[in-house]
Amino acid sequence: MGGKRALGTDVLREQLAQEAARLIVDHGMHDYGQAKRKAALRFGVRESSALPSNSEIEWSVIERQRIFEPELHERRVTAMRRLAVEIMDFLFEFQPRLVGSVLAGTVTDNFPLELHVFTGSPEQVLNELEAQGINSR
């Protein structure tokens, strides 16, 4: 009996992850937590133990993109990664690191390009951007 319940929970978690992925890909949601809560509401799930992890949702996002829009998705990821390289070259002195959906390959039209930079003070990055004529505000 315990195995049957676990199997049912696994199936439910997968369905919730797929619904959360649909919300992220098709409706531009950025927040995985919000997407999983909305999916749980849609399925009438109240217990948090049934909710999928962010990595399960991320896997479902990748799977959905590969199934429903493989060429568009590949072009989008490639374009965003090229842009990331350009920006990272520009910000080289701040040792930029690519993070988030572009790195993971789960980027959609609505996801931002996320970089982490390392500096003694955030003002240094702002000053560099402004010195190059880029308005950062």
Salt bridges, closest charged atoms under 4 A:
GLU19 OE2 - ARG22 NH2 2.68
GLU19 OE1 - ARG42 NH1 3.57
ASP26 OD2 - ARG64 NH2 2.81
GLU56 OE1 - ARG13 NH2 2.60
GLU69 OE2 - ARG76 NH1 3.23
ASP109 OD1 - ARG76 NE 2.97
GLU130 OE2 - ARG137 NH2 3.39
